[in-house]
Structure formats: C-alpha cells, structure tokens
Amino acid sequence: MAFLSNHTRGRIGEASIAGLLIFACFILQLAVLSKMPFGNVLCNLPLAFTIVWGVTFGSPLPRPTADELRMSNLGSIFVRQLLSGSPSGAIVGAIFAALFSCILPVFPVCYPVVGWACGYFSLKNFNQAAFLIIPLVILFTIWSEGIMALQLYAMGRPNVLAHLVTLILPAALLNALIAPVLFIPMRGWLEFRRWRLMDAS
C-alpha cells in the first residue's frame, strides 16, 4: 500500500467502510428486522440505506450555470441531466440487489434505479436536511416498491399489485422513521471528508 497516494488510500478506506456498512445492513435486515414485522409490514433497511446514501452523497457533477445552459444545445443538456444521478447510490443499490437476488428469485432492479435517481435530490448543502430526508424516503420507497411489484407482476405473480396497495404506505412510513438515524452519521461522514480535503489542501 506504500506505493499508493494518500488520496487513493483514503478512497480505498472509504470504500471498505461503505462495504462493511452495506454488509451490516443486510445482515441486520435478515437476522433482526425480518423477524420483527409491524402489523404485516417489514422495515426495509437496505432500501432506506440506499435512498439515504444517494441523497447524502448526491451527484458528483456541479450544477450548470445559466450561461452554460444558454450556450448548450438540448442534446447536451439532456445528457448532462441523465448523468447527474448518484453513481455511488446506484452502486450501493446494485450491491443490495445482488445480495437479495440470492433470496428472491429476481434481481431487484428498483435498488440501483432508486439509488441513481436519489442523486437528483442531493441534500449536501441544506441546513434542515434531517427533516427533508423523511418525505424523500417516503416518496422513493413508494416508487421503489411500485417498480418491484411491477417486476414481480410481469413474472406472473397476479396478487402482488393488490398486496402492494395495502402495504406500500406503512412500509414507506417505517423506512422514513429510520431515515434520520441513517442520515445524521452519513452527513457527519460527508462533512468530515470535506474537512479533511480542505485541511489537506
């Protein structure tokens, strides 16, 4: 590891911490939360973690200025918007989807899609972000569960949509309750990374 730069070693360390967190969330979901239903609804910690991750770390692209928008054509604006999601959110979602594919008979497409889309709603620079995270988690949970239900319905499970209507809102509310607990340490980690980068330069 001595031949790697400090920046590269820091990135490898951050990726290792993220991997441990993902694995811990998955084990906690399987070992604890799946055995503690509230009514008939389960809290989906991996989905909440994916949403909070995407919203916290957001898009790496800076927002375009008014001059850049004026000088760009429609195609380049569309491509920039398309690329403005959260790559790390999509990767975290894809890892959770891969882990769940050994339990479910299908790869949950909704996890990487929702992880990417959360980058459009980055809360990096908001002061009251701990409160704003709650409606975002509700919205993205409903969207994700809808995508998953449509995926299962397309595979030939006819009762999925009927169950979705009764379970979707309680599941979204449960995820929203744990969202601030996930968001506050992630936001602290983000601010610590910013402080280290400013201190190093």
C-alpha positions as CSV (number, residue, x, y, z in Angstrom):
1,M,0.0,0.0,0.0
2,A,3.0,2.3,0.3
3,F,3.1,2.9,-3.5
4,L,-0.4,4.3,-3.4
5,S,-1.1,8.0,-2.9
6,N,-2.8,9.3,0.2
7,H,-5.9,10.2,-1.8
8,T,-6.1,6.6,-3.3
9,R,-5.6,5.1,0.2
10,G,-8.3,7.3,1.5
11,R,-10.7,6.2,-1.2
12,I,-9.9,2.5,-0.6
13,G,-10.5,3.1,3.1
14,E,-13.9,4.8,2.4
15,A,-14.9,2.0,0.0
16,S,-14.1,-0.6,2.7
17,I,-16.1,1.3,5.3
18,A,-19.0,1.5,2.9
19,G,-18.8,-2.2,2.1
20,L,-18.9,-3.1,5.8
21,L,-21.9,-0.8,6.3
22,I,-23.7,-2.4,3.4
23,F,-23.0,-5.9,4.7
24,A,-24.0,-4.9,8.3
25,C,-27.4,-3.5,7.0
26,F,-28.0,-6.7,5.0
27,I,-27.3,-8.9,8.0
28,L,-29.4,-6.7,10.3
29,Q,-32.3,-6.9,7.9
30,L,-32.1,-10.7,7.6
31,A,-31.3,-11.5,11.2
32,V,-33.4,-8.9,13.1
33,L,-35.8,-6.8,11.1
34,S,-37.3,-9.6,9.0
35,K,-38.4,-11.3,12.3
36,M,-40.0,-8.1,13.7
37,P,-43.0,-7.3,11.5
38,F,-45.1,-4.2,12.4
39,G,-48.6,-5.4,11.6
40,N,-47.8,-7.3,8.3
41,V,-45.2,-4.8,7.2
42,L,-41.5,-5.1,7.4
43,C,-39.0,-2.2,7.6
44,N,-36.7,-2.3,4.6
45,L,-33.3,-1.2,5.9
46,P,-31.3,-1.8,2.7
47,L,-33.8,0.3,0.7
48,A,-33.7,3.1,3.2
49,F,-29.9,2.9,3.3
50,T,-29.7,3.1,-0.5
51,I,-32.0,6.1,-0.6
52,V,-30.2,8.0,2.2
53,W,-26.8,7.2,0.6
54,G,-27.9,8.6,-2.8
55,V,-29.5,11.7,-1.2
56,T,-26.5,12.3,1.1
57,F,-23.6,11.9,-1.4
58,G,-25.6,13.0,-4.4
59,S,-24.4,13.8,-7.9
60,P,-20.7,14.5,-8.4
61,L,-21.5,16.9,-11.2
62,P,-21.7,20.6,-10.3
63,R,-24.9,22.4,-11.3
64,P,-24.8,24.1,-14.7
65,T,-24.7,27.9,-14.6
66,A,-27.2,30.0,-16.5
67,D,-24.6,30.8,-19.1
68,E,-23.7,27.1,-19.7
69,L,-27.4,26.3,-20.1
70,R,-27.8,29.2,-22.6
71,M,-24.9,28.1,-24.7
72,S,-25.7,24.3,-24.6
73,N,-27.9,22.5,-27.1
74,L,-30.8,20.4,-26.0
75,G,-28.9,17.1,-26.5
76,S,-26.0,18.1,-24.2
77,I,-28.4,19.4,-21.6
78,F,-30.3,16.0,-21.7
79,V,-27.1,14.0,-21.4
80,R,-25.9,16.1,-18.5
81,Q,-29.2,15.6,-16.7
82,L,-29.1,11.9,-17.4
83,L,-25.6,11.8,-15.9
84,S,-26.5,13.9,-12.9
85,G,-27.7,11.0,-10.8
86,S,-25.7,9.4,-8.0
87,P,-23.2,6.8,-9.2
88,S,-22.4,5.7,-5.7
89,G,-26.1,5.4,-4.9
90,A,-26.5,3.1,-7.9
91,I,-23.5,1.0,-6.9
92,V,-24.9,0.7,-3.3
93,G,-28.3,-0.3,-4.7
94,A,-26.8,-2.8,-7.1
95,I,-24.8,-4.4,-4.3
96,F,-28.0,-4.8,-2.2
97,A,-29.9,-6.1,-5.2
98,A,-27.2,-8.7,-5.8
99,L,-27.4,-9.7,-2.2
100,F,-31.2,-10.0,-2.3
101,S,-31.1,-12.0,-5.6
102,C,-29.9,-15.0,-3.6
103,I,-33.1,-14.8,-1.5
104,L,-35.6,-13.5,-4.1
105,P,-36.0,-15.3,-7.5
106,V,-35.4,-12.0,-9.3
107,F,-32.7,-9.2,-9.4
108,P,-34.5,-6.2,-7.8
109,V,-34.0,-3.6,-10.5
110,C,-35.5,-0.9,-8.2
111,Y,-32.5,-0.7,-5.9
112,P,-29.9,0.7,-8.4
113,V,-32.5,2.8,-10.2
114,V,-33.6,4.5,-7.0
115,G,-30.0,4.8,-5.8
116,W,-29.2,6.6,-9.0
117,A,-32.3,8.8,-9.0
118,C,-31.7,10.0,-5.4
119,G,-28.6,11.9,-6.7
120,Y,-31.0,14.4,-8.3
121,F,-32.2,15.4,-4.8
122,S,-28.9,15.9,-3.1
123,L,-29.1,17.3,0.4
124,K,-25.4,18.1,0.7
125,N,-25.8,21.8,1.3
126,F,-29.2,22.0,3.1
127,N,-29.3,23.0,6.8
128,Q,-32.6,21.3,7.6
129,A,-31.7,18.1,5.7
130,A,-32.6,15.8,8.6
131,F,-36.2,16.8,8.2
132,L,-36.2,16.9,4.4
133,I,-34.9,13.3,4.2
134,I,-38.3,12.0,5.6
135,P,-40.5,13.0,2.7
136,L,-37.8,11.9,0.2
137,V,-37.6,8.4,1.7
138,I,-41.4,8.1,1.7
139,L,-41.5,9.1,-2.0
140,F,-38.6,6.9,-3.1
141,T,-39.9,3.9,-1.1
142,I,-43.3,4.1,-2.8
143,W,-41.6,4.4,-6.2
144,S,-39.2,1.5,-5.5
145,E,-41.9,-0.8,-4.2
146,G,-44.0,0.1,-7.2
147,I,-41.2,-0.9,-9.5
148,M,-40.6,-4.1,-7.6
149,A,-44.3,-5.0,-7.7
150,L,-44.5,-4.4,-11.5
151,Q,-41.4,-6.5,-12.0
152,L,-42.9,-9.4,-10.0
153,Y,-46.3,-8.9,-11.7
154,A,-44.5,-9.2,-15.1
155,M,-43.1,-12.5,-13.9
156,G,-46.6,-13.9,-13.4
157,R,-47.5,-13.2,-9.8
158,P,-51.0,-11.7,-10.1
159,N,-51.7,-10.9,-6.4
160,V,-48.7,-8.6,-6.0
161,L,-50.4,-5.4,-7.0
162,A,-53.4,-6.0,-4.6
163,H,-51.0,-6.5,-1.7
164,L,-48.9,-3.5,-2.7
165,V,-51.8,-1.1,-2.2
166,T,-52.3,-2.2,1.4
167,L,-48.6,-2.4,2.4
168,I,-46.8,0.4,0.5
169,L,-47.7,3.3,2.7
170,P,-46.9,1.6,6.1
171,A,-43.6,0.3,4.7
172,A,-42.7,3.8,3.4
173,L,-43.5,5.3,6.9
174,L,-41.4,2.7,8.6
175,N,-38.5,3.5,6.3
176,A,-39.0,7.2,6.9
177,L,-38.7,6.7,10.7
178,I,-35.3,5.1,10.4
179,A,-34.1,7.6,7.7
180,P,-32.8,10.3,10.1
181,V,-30.9,7.7,12.1
182,L,-29.1,6.7,8.9
183,F,-28.8,10.3,7.6
184,I,-27.1,12.0,10.6
185,P,-24.0,9.8,10.7
186,M,-23.7,9.8,6.8
187,R,-23.9,13.6,6.8
188,G,-21.2,13.7,9.6
189,W,-19.0,11.4,7.5
190,L,-19.5,13.7,4.4
191,E,-18.6,16.8,6.4
192,F,-15.6,15.0,7.9
193,R,-14.4,14.1,4.4
194,R,-14.9,17.8,3.3
195,W,-12.9,19.0,6.3
196,R,-10.1,16.5,5.6
197,L,-9.9,17.6,1.9
198,M,-9.8,21.3,2.9
199,D,-7.2,20.6,5.5
200,A,-5.0,18.6,3.1
201,S,-5.1,21.5,0.5
